Amino acid sequence: MNLHTHTKYCDGSAVPLDYISKAKQLKWTFLGFSAHAPLPFPCSWAIKESELKNYCSEIHQLAEKNKLEIQIYNGFEIDFLDGLGFPSLQFEEIKTSKYLITSIHFIRNPKTDELKYLEIDGTYSQFLLALKLYNFDLKKLLKSFLHATEQMINTSISGIKIIGHIDKIILNAAKTGEFQSVENWFYEELFQITQNSKSQFDFIEINTRAIYKKGLSNPYPKLEFISRLHQNNTQLIINSDAHQPSELDGGYDNLSQILSQCGLNNIQKTKINLWRI
């Protein structure tokens, strides 16, 4: 099962039916689609506002057509923007979807009082530009990310709420020379944020894209962090963040081995009993 799936409606490479066909080959029982929701500024990887109805209609039609073989769910990945919250919830199609993956790809630009944002999830060059605007103070930049994360978790939404790739900023932050000196501090702060707000979300995602696409040895979040969450009874769900059908189960086998080696083999790929849909 995978609930973090991107199609041609946003930055994926295939139509929804192709993913469903692959999921059937894998003999899956569930598949969820999670288009990147529109943002209040130009963004090449988000679904266009004009396509929201078409997207929802197509997923619903495919769900009905395939309901005897596989359950298909319509969701979205929505961005939290510090100062704006979840702007995409203005759209009825998003507000009423089956589930929402909440993520942070942007942090506030500290050099202006206007609501301007810096992408921290793109190229390393983009990240360095953001770091420059934070006066090359990595800890200050990470504090901004943590602040946004805390706000995101504590902002209530209706329905199923999955916290997406909660430490993804480390993809670029870890490339800096300063990160090693602040890594323990960062993860301790992040852990406390999650534990102080357990009632505000349903799952924290274990995202395997870091393994099969980015060549990292850890998923998002890193294994030590997953272990702490698991020990503290935080609900976890495994997703692949697929952008093409072949990635639906990307990294799952590797993750299974890694989790087993860490004594976490009882983390399931699904927690169906908790789904209120």
Phi, psi and chi 1 to 4 in degrees:
 res  aa     phi    psi   chi1   chi2   chi3   chi4
   1 MET       -  145.2  170.5  179.9  171.9      -
   2 ASN  -146.5  133.8  174.6   56.6      -      -
   3 LEU  -112.1    0.0  -63.0  173.8      -      -
   4 HIS  -114.9   89.8 -163.8  153.1      -      -
   5 THR  -133.9  128.9  -50.3      -      -      -
   6 HIS  -116.9  129.0  -61.4  -67.2      -      -
   7 THR  -110.2 -169.8   70.5      -      -      -
   8 LYS   -64.6  -13.7  -81.6 -169.0  170.3 -178.0
   9 TYR   -65.5  -24.3  -82.4  102.4      -      -
  10 CYS  -127.0 -109.8   52.6      -      -      -
  11 ASP  -110.4   18.7   58.9  -13.4      -      -
  12 GLY   -82.9  175.7      -      -      -      -
  13 SER  -111.9   -0.5   66.5      -      -      -
  14 ALA  -143.0  167.3      -      -      -      -
  15 VAL   -82.0  158.1  -62.9      -      -      -
  16 PRO   -53.4  -39.7  -29.9   37.4      -      -
  17 LEU   -58.8  -34.9 -178.8   59.0      -      -
  18 ASP   -63.2  -37.6  -68.4  -17.3      -      -
  19 TYR   -70.2  -38.1  -67.8   87.3      -      -
  20 ILE   -64.7  -42.1  -66.7  172.3      -      -
  21 SER   -60.1  -42.1  -62.1      -      -      -
  22 LYS   -66.1  -41.7  177.0   62.7  176.5  178.9
  23 ALA   -61.9  -37.2      -      -      -      -
  24 LYS   -65.2  -41.2  -72.3  179.9 -179.0  178.2
  25 GLN   -58.8  -35.9  -68.6  176.3   18.5      -
  26 LEU   -79.6   -3.8  -65.5  169.0      -      -
  27 LYS    61.4   38.0  -58.1 -173.2 -174.9  -54.5
  28 TRP   -79.2  154.9  -77.8    2.9      -      -
  29 THR   -97.5  -25.3  -50.6      -      -      -
  30 PHE  -135.6  147.8  -63.9   85.0      -      -
  31 LEU  -150.1  132.8  175.8   64.4      -      -
  32 GLY  -120.9  142.5      -      -      -      -
  33 PHE  -106.1  139.9  -69.2   94.8      -      -
  34 SER  -140.6   68.9   56.9      -      -      -
  35 ALA   -57.1  141.9      -      -      -      -
  36 HIS   -62.7  121.4  -75.7  -68.1      -      -
  37 ALA   -69.6  155.1      -      -      -      -
  38 PRO   -59.4  148.6  -21.9   33.1      -      -
  39 LEU  -112.4  159.3  -73.2  157.5      -      -
  40 PRO   -80.9   19.8   28.6  -34.9      -      -
  41 PHE  -150.3  162.0   44.8   78.0      -      -
  42 PRO   -57.1  133.3  -25.6   35.6      -      -
  43 CYS  -150.8  118.2  179.9      -      -      -
  44 SER   -70.5  -20.5   63.0      -      -      -
  45 TRP  -103.5    9.1   42.5 -100.2      -      -
  46 ALA  -104.1  153.3      -      -      -      -
  47 ILE   -65.1  144.5 -171.5  172.1      -      -
  48 LYS   -74.8  143.6  -66.9 -179.4  174.4   61.4
  49 GLU   -54.1  -38.4  179.4 -176.7  -17.2      -
  50 SER   -67.4  -13.6   60.9      -      -      -
  51 GLU  -101.4   -1.6  -73.0  -68.4  -61.0      -
  52 LEU   -59.0  -47.1  -73.6  172.8      -      -
  53 LYS   -65.2  -41.4  -71.1 -176.1  178.8  178.8
  54 ASN   -62.9  -42.1  -69.3  -23.2      -      -
  55 TYR   -60.2  -52.3  166.1   76.7      -      -
  56 CYS   -63.0  -40.8  -67.7      -      -      -
  57 SER   -63.5  -43.5  176.5      -      -      -
  58 GLU   -65.6  -43.5 -178.7  170.6   -4.1      -
  59 ILE   -63.7  -41.4  -58.5  -57.0      -      -
  60 HIS   -64.9  -40.8  -71.4  150.0      -      -
  61 GLN   -64.8  -42.0  -71.2  174.4   16.9      -
  62 LEU   -67.3  -36.0  -71.5  168.5      -      -
  63 ALA   -62.1  -44.5      -      -      -      -
  64 GLU   -66.5  -42.6 -179.3   63.2   23.8      -
  65 LYS   -66.5  -31.5 -176.2  176.6 -179.7  179.4
  66 ASN  -108.5   11.3  -67.4  -84.4      -      -
  67 LYS   -62.5  -22.6   65.3 -178.0  179.9 -178.9
  68 LEU   -79.6  -15.8  -63.4  179.7      -      -
  69 GLU  -110.0  -35.2  -61.3  175.0   82.7      -
  70 ILE  -157.3  144.7 -175.2  171.6      -      -
  71 GLN   -91.8  125.0  -65.8 -174.5   48.0      -
  72 ILE  -110.8  131.8  -55.2  -61.8      -      -
  73 TYR  -119.4  144.0  -65.2  126.0      -      -
  74 ASN  -103.0  116.8  170.4   40.8      -      -
  75 GLY  -135.0 -173.5      -      -      -      -
  76 PHE  -144.1  154.0  -74.9   91.3      -      -
  77 GLU  -101.0  118.6 -178.2  174.0    7.0      -
  78 ILE  -113.9  137.7   61.6  173.5      -      -
  79 ASP   -85.8  139.2  -91.5   76.2      -      -
  80 PHE   -96.7  129.9 -176.7   87.0      -      -
  81 LEU  -119.6  119.2  -62.3  173.2      -      -
  82 ASP   -56.1  120.7 -174.5    7.7      -      -
  83 GLY   101.3  -20.3      -      -      -      -
  84 LEU  -120.8  -14.8  -70.0  177.4      -      -
  85 GLY    72.7 -132.3      -      -      -      -
  86 PHE  -106.5   83.1  -66.3  113.0      -      -
  87 PRO   -60.2  -26.1   18.6  -30.4      -      -
  88 SER   -71.2  -13.2   63.1      -      -      -
  89 LEU   -70.7   -2.1  -70.6  179.2      -      -
  90 GLN   -69.2  -20.0   67.0 -179.4  -69.9      -
  91 PHE   -90.9  127.6  -57.3  110.6      -      -
  92 GLU   -61.7  -35.8 -167.7   66.0   19.8      -
  93 GLU   -61.3  -32.8  -65.7   87.2   -8.0      -
  94 ILE   -82.9  -44.5  -64.9  173.9      -      -
  95 LYS   -60.1  -30.2 -169.9  163.7   51.7  176.9
  96 THR  -105.1   12.5   58.7      -      -      -
  97 SER   -72.1  166.9   61.9      -      -      -
  98 LYS   -67.3  -35.1  -69.5  -65.5 -173.9 -179.3
  99 TYR  -157.2  162.0   66.0   94.7      -      -
 100 LEU  -133.3  132.1  -65.0  170.7      -      -
 101 ILE   -98.3  117.4  -61.6  173.5      -      -
 102 THR   -97.3  129.8   63.8      -      -      -
 103 SER  -140.0  163.5  -59.8      -      -      -
 104 ILE  -123.6  118.7  -67.9  175.4      -      -
 105 HIS  -116.1  -11.4  -61.5   95.0      -      -
 106 PHE  -134.9  146.4  -59.5   88.2      -      -
 107 ILE  -123.7  164.0   58.2  173.1      -      -
 108 ARG   -65.8  142.6  -73.8  -83.3  -65.6  -89.7
 109 ASN   -77.9  116.6 -176.1  -23.2      -      -
 110 PRO   -77.2   -6.4   32.6  -35.8      -      -
 111 LYS   -92.0    4.5  -63.2  -62.7 -174.2 -178.7
 112 THR  -145.9  148.0  174.7      -      -      -
 113 ASP   -79.8  -14.8  -68.6  -28.2      -      -
 114 GLU   -72.9  160.6  -62.2 -179.4   54.8      -
 115 LEU   -82.5   84.8  -68.2  174.9      -      -
 116 LYS  -115.9  148.9  -58.6  -68.9 -174.9 -179.6
 117 TYR  -130.8  152.3  -61.8   91.9      -      -
 118 LEU  -119.8  130.3  -55.4  165.2      -      -
 119 GLU   -79.0  127.0 -172.5  168.8    1.5      -
 120 ILE  -112.0    5.0   47.3   81.3      -      -
 121 ASP  -111.1    0.1 -177.7   43.4      -      -
 122 GLY   -91.1 -134.4      -      -      -      -
 123 THR   -74.2  163.3   66.0      -      -      -
 124 TYR   -65.4  -32.6 -173.4   52.6      -      -
 125 SER   -61.8  -41.2  -64.3      -      -      -
 126 GLN   -63.8  -39.5  -72.1  174.3  -51.3      -
 127 PHE   -64.9  -41.6 -178.2   80.4      -      -
 128 LEU   -64.7  -32.3  -72.3  179.0      -      -
 129 LEU   -64.8  -43.0  174.4   59.9      -      -
 130 ALA   -62.4  -43.7      -      -      -      -
 131 LEU   -62.1  -37.1 -171.6   58.2      -      -
 132 LYS   -60.9  -41.6  178.7 -179.6  179.0 -179.5
 133 LEU   -70.7  -16.1  -67.6  172.1      -      -
 134 TYR   -98.7   24.3  -83.4   82.9      -      -
 135 ASN    56.4   34.8  -61.7  -39.5      -      -
 136 PHE    55.7   30.6  -67.1  101.6      -      -
 137 ASP  -102.6   95.9 -174.2  -24.4      -      -
 138 LEU   -61.9  -39.8 -179.7   62.1      -      -
 139 LYS   -63.0  -37.9 -169.0  169.6 -174.8  178.3
 140 LYS   -65.3  -41.2 -176.1  177.5  179.4 -179.0
 141 LEU   -64.4  -43.4 -174.8  150.9      -      -
 142 LEU   -64.7  -35.1  -68.5  173.8      -      -
 143 LYS   -61.8  -38.3  -77.4 -178.2  177.2  179.3
 144 SER   -64.4  -41.8 -179.9      -      -      -
 145 PHE   -64.2  -44.3  175.9   83.5      -      -
 146 LEU   -64.7  -40.0  -70.7  166.5      -      -
 147 HIS   -60.6  -45.1  173.8   70.2      -      -
 148 ALA   -64.8  -38.7      -      -      -      -
 149 THR   -62.6  -43.6  -61.1      -      -      -
 150 GLU   -62.5  -43.0 -175.9  172.5   26.2      -
 151 GLN   -64.6  -41.9  -72.7 -174.4  -51.2      -
 152 MET   -59.8  -46.9  176.2 -176.8   74.2      -
 153 ILE   -64.7  -37.1  -70.8  176.5      -      -
 154 ASN   -88.9   -0.7  -75.8  -61.3      -      -
 155 THR   -88.0  115.2  -60.8      -      -      -
 156 SER   -72.2  141.7  -63.0      -      -      -
 157 ILE  -135.1  160.7   61.2  174.4      -      -
 158 SER   -86.7  152.2   60.6      -      -      -
 159 GLY    83.2 -167.6      -      -      -      -
 160 ILE   -72.2  129.9  -60.8  -65.4      -      -
 161 LYS  -121.3  117.3 -177.4  179.8 -176.4 -178.8
 162 ILE  -111.8  127.8  -59.1  170.3      -      -
 163 ILE   -85.0  113.5  -51.6  -58.8      -      -
 164 GLY   -84.9  143.0      -      -      -      -
 165 HIS    20.9   70.2   42.2   61.1      -      -
 166 ILE   -64.1  -23.9 -165.9  169.5      -      -
 167 ASP  -116.6   27.1   69.4  -18.6      -      -
 168 LYS   -62.0  -19.8 -161.4  175.8 -174.9 -174.4
 169 ILE   -60.4  -22.7 -166.2  170.2      -      -
 170 ILE   -70.1  -15.8   63.9  102.3      -      -
 171 LEU   -53.2  -42.9  174.7   66.2      -      -
 172 ASN   -98.1  -36.9  -76.2  -46.7      -      -
 173 ALA   -61.0  -35.4      -      -      -      -
 174 ALA   -68.2  -14.3      -      -      -      -
 175 LYS   -81.3  -11.1  -63.0  174.4 -176.1  176.7
 176 THR   -86.0  154.0   66.9      -      -      -
 177 GLY   -69.4  -21.1      -      -      -      -
 178 GLU   -83.7  -18.9 -172.5 -176.8   -9.5      -
 179 PHE   -60.5  -39.9 -177.4   70.1      -      -
 180 GLN   -57.5  -34.4 -170.6  172.5    1.5      -
 181 SER   -76.4  -16.8   65.5      -      -      -
 182 VAL  -116.4   -0.6  -62.1      -      -      -
 183 GLU   -59.4  -49.4 -178.6  177.0    7.5      -
 184 ASN   -62.0  -42.1  -69.9  -21.0      -      -
 185 TRP   -60.0  -45.5  162.1   82.6      -      -
 186 PHE   -59.7  -48.4  171.1   75.6      -      -
 187 TYR   -71.4  -30.7  -81.9  104.8      -      -
 188 GLU   -67.3  -43.4 -177.5   59.6   34.2      -
 189 GLU   -62.2  -43.7  -68.6  -68.6  -45.5      -
 190 LEU   -63.7  -40.4 -170.0   59.4      -      -
 191 PHE   -63.6  -45.9  179.8   75.2      -      -
 192 GLN   -62.0  -37.4  -66.5  -55.3  -38.2      -
 193 ILE   -60.5  -44.6  -72.5  170.1      -      -
 194 THR   -67.2  -39.3   65.7      -      -      -
 195 GLN   -75.7  -28.4  -61.0  -49.2  -68.4      -
 196 ASN   -74.5  -13.7  -69.9  -20.5      -      -
 197 SER  -132.9   33.8  -53.4      -      -      -
 198 LYS   -57.2  -31.8  -89.0 -173.1  176.9 -178.6
 199 SER   -76.1   -6.1   63.3      -      -      -
 200 GLN   -94.6    0.3  -63.0  -61.0  -44.6      -
 201 PHE  -148.6  162.6   59.6   86.3      -      -
 202 ASP   -95.7  -40.0  -66.0  -79.1      -      -
 203 PHE  -143.2  151.4  -59.9   96.8      -      -
 204 ILE  -106.1  132.0  -72.1  179.6      -      -
 205 GLU   -79.9  137.1  172.4 -173.5   79.6      -
 206 ILE   -98.2  110.8  -59.5  174.8      -      -
 207 ASN  -105.0  117.4 -173.7  -51.2      -      -
 208 THR   -84.7   -2.9   61.4      -      -      -
 209 ARG   -60.4  -30.4 -168.7  166.5 -179.5   81.1
 210 ALA   -60.3  -31.1      -      -      -      -
 211 ILE   -80.7  -52.7  -62.8  174.0      -      -
 212 TYR   -88.0  -17.6   72.1   85.3      -      -
 213 LYS  -111.5  -37.6 -169.7   67.6  175.6 -179.9
 214 LYS   -97.2   -6.7  -57.3  -59.8 -178.6 -179.4
 215 GLY    72.0   23.5      -      -      -      -
 216 LEU   -91.1  158.6  -56.6 -179.4      -      -
 217 SER   -86.3  -13.2   57.9      -      -      -
 218 ASN  -116.4  149.6  -78.7  -87.3      -      -
 219 PRO   -78.0 -174.6   31.8  -34.8      -      -
 220 TYR   -97.9  126.1  -53.3  116.1      -      -
 221 PRO   -78.9  177.4   31.9  -36.0      -      -
 222 LYS   -69.6  160.3   70.7  173.0 -173.6  174.6
 223 LEU   -59.9  -41.4  -67.4  167.0      -      -
 224 GLU   -61.5  -35.9  -67.8   86.1   -9.6      -
 225 PHE   -71.2  -41.7 -166.4   74.3      -      -
 226 ILE   -57.6  -44.1  -68.1  171.5      -      -
 227 SER   -60.6  -43.7 -179.8      -      -      -
 228 ARG   -64.7  -41.5  -73.0 -167.9   73.5 -174.2
 229 LEU   -62.2  -44.8  -67.7  174.3      -      -
 230 HIS   -63.6  -42.2 -174.7   56.8      -      -
 231 GLN   -64.7  -25.3  -70.7  169.1    8.9      -
 232 ASN  -101.6   21.7  -77.1  -88.1      -      -
 233 ASN    59.4   34.6  -60.3  -47.9      -      -
 234 THR   -84.1  129.9  -56.8      -      -      -
 235 GLN   -70.5  130.0  -64.1  -65.4  -21.9      -
 236 LEU  -121.0  149.6  -57.0  167.5      -      -
 237 ILE  -140.6  137.8 -171.1  166.1      -      -
 238 ILE   -94.3  126.6  -61.9  172.5      -      -
 239 ASN  -131.7  155.1  -76.9  -33.7      -      -
 240 SER  -101.7  -12.9   65.3      -      -      -
 241 ASP    56.0   49.4 -160.8  -12.3      -      -
 242 ALA   -73.3  137.5      -      -      -      -
 243 HIS  -115.7   -1.7  -73.9   64.2      -      -
 244 GLN  -152.4  155.8   55.3 -171.9    5.7      -
 245 PRO   -54.7  -37.1  -29.8   37.3      -      -
 246 SER   -66.2  -14.2   62.4      -      -      -
 247 GLU   -93.9   -0.1  -65.2  176.1  -11.3      -
 248 LEU   -53.7  -43.0  -85.2 -178.8      -      -
 249 ASP  -109.1   25.1   62.0  -18.4      -      -
 250 GLY   -58.9  125.8      -      -      -      -
 251 GLY    79.9   -3.3      -      -      -      -
 252 TYR   -64.7  -44.4  -81.7   14.0      -      -
 253 ASP   -63.8  -44.7  -71.7  -19.7      -      -
 254 ASN   -62.1  -42.9  -71.5  -16.9      -      -
 255 LEU   -63.6  -40.8 -179.4   64.3      -      -
 256 SER   -58.3  -43.2  179.0      -      -      -
 257 GLN   -65.6  -43.1  -66.7  175.0    7.9      -
 258 ILE   -63.9  -45.7  -66.3  169.6      -      -
 259 LEU   -63.5  -38.5  -67.5  176.2      -      -
 260 SER   -64.2  -42.7  180.0      -      -      -
 261 GLN   -63.6  -27.8  -68.8  168.2    3.4      -
 262 CYS   -93.0    4.9  -64.4      -      -      -
 263 GLY    76.1   23.0      -      -      -      -
 264 LEU  -114.4   27.4  -60.1  172.7      -      -
 265 ASN   -69.3   -8.2   50.9  -50.1      -      -
 266 ASN   -90.1    2.8   60.2  -27.1      -      -
 267 ILE   -74.8  122.2  -66.9  178.5      -      -
 268 GLN   -89.4  156.3  -58.8  -61.5  -48.7      -
 269 LYS   -72.8  -21.1  -68.9 -179.6 -178.5  178.5
 270 THR  -138.1  156.3   61.4      -      -      -
 271 LYS  -131.6   61.4  -60.9  -82.5 -173.5  178.2
 272 ILE   -58.9  -33.9  -58.7  -56.0      -      -
 273 ASN   -62.3  -17.7   61.3  -47.4      -      -
 274 LEU   -93.5   -4.8  -66.6 -179.8      -      -
 275 TRP   -78.3  124.3  -81.5   78.9      -      -
 276 ARG  -101.0   50.2  -56.5 -173.4  -60.4  -88.0
 277 ILE  -130.6      -   49.1 -178.9      -      -
